[in-house]
Every structure is written in structure tokens, then in C-alpha cells.
Amino acid sequence: MTLPDSSADRTFQVDLRGLVDLLSHHLYSSPRVYLRELLQNAVDALTARHGLEPGAPADAFGIRLYADGSVVRVEDDGVGLTEADVHTFLATIGRSSKRADRIAEQRGDFIGQFGIGLLSCFLVADEIHVLSRSARTPDAPAVEWRGRGDGSYTVRTLPASTRPRPGTTVTLTPRADAGEWTRPARVRALAKHFGSLLRHPVTFDDGTGGPGAPVNPEQAPWTRTYPTPGSRARALAAYGEEVFGFTPLDTIELDLPAVGLKGIACVLPEAVPAGRRHGHRVHVKGMLLSEQAEEILPEWAFFVRCVVDAESLRPTASRESLYEDDTLAAVRDALAERLRAWIARAAASDPDLLARFLQTHHLAVKSLAVHDDEILRMLLPWLPFETTDGHTTLDEFARTHRTVLVTSSVEEFRQVAAIASAAGLGVVNGGYTYDRELVHRLPEIRHEVSVADLDPATLTAHLDPVDRETELAAAAYLARARDALAVFDCDVALRTFQPASAPALLIDSREARHERTRSQLAREQEGGLWGDILGALRQEAPRAQLILNQLNPLVRTAVAIDEPELARTSAEALYGQAALLSRRPLRPSESSLINRSFLDLLAHALRKDS
């Protein structure tokens, strides 16, 4: 008895229903892609036909769609299939007729892959009927292929009269649950959605007896000729509004001949959050590939949305996004350069447009200027910043402040803005994204300007000391205030500064608070492992400063208080008000202090009245 050879090569058995389920749930985003795949196959067949007949007019061959609710049919005048082609390419999943027949040296001449694309039709139908006749042989017979969702198929040859002209017709009988995707109105909408920029004529017939309506009646707007530059700009803007639903602030033409890319970038009329990336519409050889192709532009370019058509970009397997390769990286860099060039032109020749752009998208430009020296030199003086002179450009600010001070956080700026402004100091809020780094680079553009980080000592040096007699009279109050606020590591001083309406100024940086918290933890963990670690990191923790304004009537009344408890309560209340005015997050102990001091002052007032 001879046993079978267990090492013999075997063939995988493919469960077609399982494969279709895999496609629908993991490869394709929606069943609607079946129509895109049929259009892609038709376009590739037309491309091959033009390769056989290069002298034929571009519109000599076309694509016709038909849908009446009971069937969906896509017919093309392409190269067609022979019986051998049908057995080879329709019965073998994943094999590409374009690659096997070597119609072109590069796969880039075609959009898709016939075998795997045809499988997508099983997302909406249980049977696919293909009738084709090859253009390669004048007397070629027609070939019929019927494939079913259970994995079976039949092939037979028919007389040439069955299909008088070369080409292919694919007919689907939709399943009952696929009506959403196969109704005539939906098929026409999908055809326009995917094929509006196709270079071959595409028509649609809904079975009502009228002539087929064109799906792509016009060429892409950037390929047309216009009588004037103004009419061209208006046409591109109108197309951008039709595609994206907003009126662009401006449109930027994109043209990269090396990869056959053309299109437009539409500048958004409203600001978007930093880092929020919009999807872009990318067509490959006219066929819509994706509406959410973020990877076509760098991250900083979130102020535009693009619609482009390219020849040489490589789709992923699902043909719904772009494959990340060297070509895409080069395209991304080249498009980024086009956006930089547009900003440069606006800065040089259209100040009104530049002003509108910067007013809306200053954050995007700041993110670009951080990494782009050319944009930095060109636009930094024009970018708006929050300063002690209000929201203004650095160019305006530098005219009145040769020394520019910049804070490290928003809360630090809010603490000192009013007092610094009254003292004549020029301070810029460096707490927002990119701002501190950019302000420090201002001397590269304005050599006569110096920039420094704002130090608490710099501000307090501009506050006038009180006379010795006033200082001595307030000494007892200041001692009680320091004792009351010791729990917050806060010193108390008496100065005079403008505006007089400000009773107190709290100077307390985020870094100082963190250092004091670390020191406190080290003390609590003293002797343990964490205590040793925190102790090694500990520095001399800077104390907060509550600076009372002698010019303020409330402060003059407070420092004259003799009653110890009332003096303590008033100091706590002044600290709480200053903390609130700084608009930084309050610690629980500070919130408790504010509530307690208010109630204590209220109780004191009621006792006094009684």
C-alpha cells in the first residue's frame, strides 16, 4: 500500500464569501466603492485601447452607465477580453491583466487591478455578468463570464454579433439589501462623485427613455483656458466653493509636472485649531481616490484644503488613500514650497490679502516661521501678538519698545500686564504656542531691538519704594501679613505703582510653585527613597511676592489696622484678590482662604454695626 506524499505542493482553497466579508469590513470603507472599481476597470480598458489605437481621438471611446433599480450596468469601449483572458484574470483572484499583458512598461498607466476590483461588486450583488469582446483580434468572438458569490463561475463564447463592437459590459443584479447603493439617483451621484474629473466621456442612463446625461461634461477647471487672469481666478474660486462648501480667502494653483499633478489649494476663510488637519481631495488620473488625504501636505499647512489630480501617486490596496513612499514625500515637500511661495508673493505685492490671511491664520504662519527662516524674516514683524500695548504686530511694538520683555506663560503675563504697562515696560505674552520662541528671534530681523525673559526682579525694580516713615508705620501690619501668608511661602512688601486702582500684585511663577511643591514633598518624605531623590533635585525655592500698593485707598486703610485678627484677615483677603486677578488656577487652600477671609470680614462688619 502506497501512502500519499504529504510533502506535495497544495493549492489554497479560498472561501469567496469570507473574502468578500473581509473586503467589506477591513479593506473598503463602504459598499459604494463597487462603482468606483467598475469605473476604474473601464478607464484602464480605455487606456489600453488607446495604446492599441494611438491615433484615435481622445473622446472616440467612452463609458456608459445604466441603472433602473433592477440592474446596474457599466459598459466601456475599451480593449476587451479574450476567452483566455477571462479564464486567466476573472477566475484568478488578484491577478492583473495590465501587468501580465505588459500593455505598458509601467503600471502607472493604469489606476487599478481588474481581478480584486471586480470582487467589490459582490458587496452589492450575488452575481456578476461580464460580456466582453477583444479589440486585439478583428474577428474575436464575444465572451460571457458569470461569477457567483458562492465561488462558482461559468464561461462561454458567443457569436461576435452578440457584441458588435469591442469593449466590456459588466451587469449586476443587486441584492434586496443593497438598494441604498444601486438606486438610479445614487448610482448617478456616485458616478459624478468618483468620476467628475475623468478624461474619458462618461454618461448615465436611468432607463426612462431619454438620452444619457453626461457625468463629467467639463474638464478640470485648471486645464481650461480663460480670457483673463481674473476670470481664471474667479473660476477656480467657484470650483473650490462647489467642492468644499466655503468661499476661499484665495486660491493657489498647484502644478508639479514631474508627477503630472495639477490642482488648487483653497485658503480657508476661518481659523482652525492648531494641529487640526483637514482632508484633501486627491484624484489619480481623474478618478477620485480620497476626500481625506491628510498626507498630501505637511502638518503646518492646516490653513488650506486642496483638490488635486495626479498621474504618478501610488494608491494603497484599498485605493482610498496614498501609499507613503519617496514620491509622496517629494510631492509633499514640493507642495509645501508652493504654499511658501504664495505667502511670499502676498507679502511682496498684496498687503491687503496678507493682512486678511494673517488675521485669520497667524497661528499656522507662526508654526511655519519657527522652522522656516525665510518665512520668519518675511513675516515675523507682521504677526500679531498679545502685548502690554494690546494686540499688535511686533513691528509696531518694537517702534516704541527697544527692550522687549517676554513672559513664559499666559498667567505670568496676566499677573503683570497692567502694572508693567503703567510702568512703561514693553511685555509680550509668550505663553501661547510658538510665541516666546518667535519673540526671542526678533533681533534677527530688528537688530536695534533686544529681547529678554521677564524676571520678577525686573518688574519690582520698576515699582517705587515708599518713604521710610511710611514703611516704619506699616511694619507691624506687614509682619502680621507675612505670618498669615507663610503657609503659601509668600513674602509681603509695600510699594507704590500705577494704576492706583490695583491694590496688590502677586508675583508667583509656575516654576516657583512647582519648586516649592517639590521641596514640600522632600520634607514630608525625608529619610525615605523618594525623599533622597527629591532632595537631590531640590533647589532654593523662590518665594511668591504679594506687593501692596500704597497708592490704593484700601491698602492705606489696611496697613493702619491695629487689631491683629482683622489685620491678618485683611492680608488674606488682599492675597486672595490678587490671586484671582492673576487668573491662574487656584489651589484648594487658596480657595478656602478666599472664602474664609470674606466671611471673617463680613462678620467683623456686622459686629461693628451692632
Secondary structure, DSSP 4 states (H G I P E B T S, - for coil): -PPP-TTS---PPP-HHHHHHHIIIII-S-TTHHHHHHHHHHHHHHHHHHHH-TTS-TTSS-EEEEE-SS-EEEEE-S----HHHIIIIISSTT--HHHHHT-SSSGGG-SS-HHHHHHGGGGTEEEEEEEEE-SSSTTPPEEEEEEETTS-EEEEEE-GGGS-SSEEEEEEEE-GGGHHHHSHHHHHHHHHHHHTT-SS-EEEE-SSSSPPEESS-S--GGGS--SSHHHHHHHHHHHHHHHHSS--S-EEEEEEGGGTEEEEEEEPSS---TT-PPP-EEEETTEEEES--GGGS-TT-TTEEEEEEESSPPB-TTSSSB--SHHHHHHHHHHHHHHHHHHHHHHHH-HHHHHHHHHHHHHHHHHHHHH-HHHHHHHGGGSEEEETTEEEEHHHHHHH-SEEEE-SSHHHHHHHHHHHHHTT--EE---STTHHHHHTTGGGT-TT-EEEE--HHHHHTTSEEPPHHHHHHTHHHHHHHHHHTGGGTEEEEEEE-S-TT--EEEE--HHHHHHHHHHHHHHHTTTSHHHHHHHHH---PPPEEEEEETTSHHHHHHTT---HHHHHHHHHHHHHHHHHHHTPPPPHHHHHHHHHHHHHHHHHHHHHH-
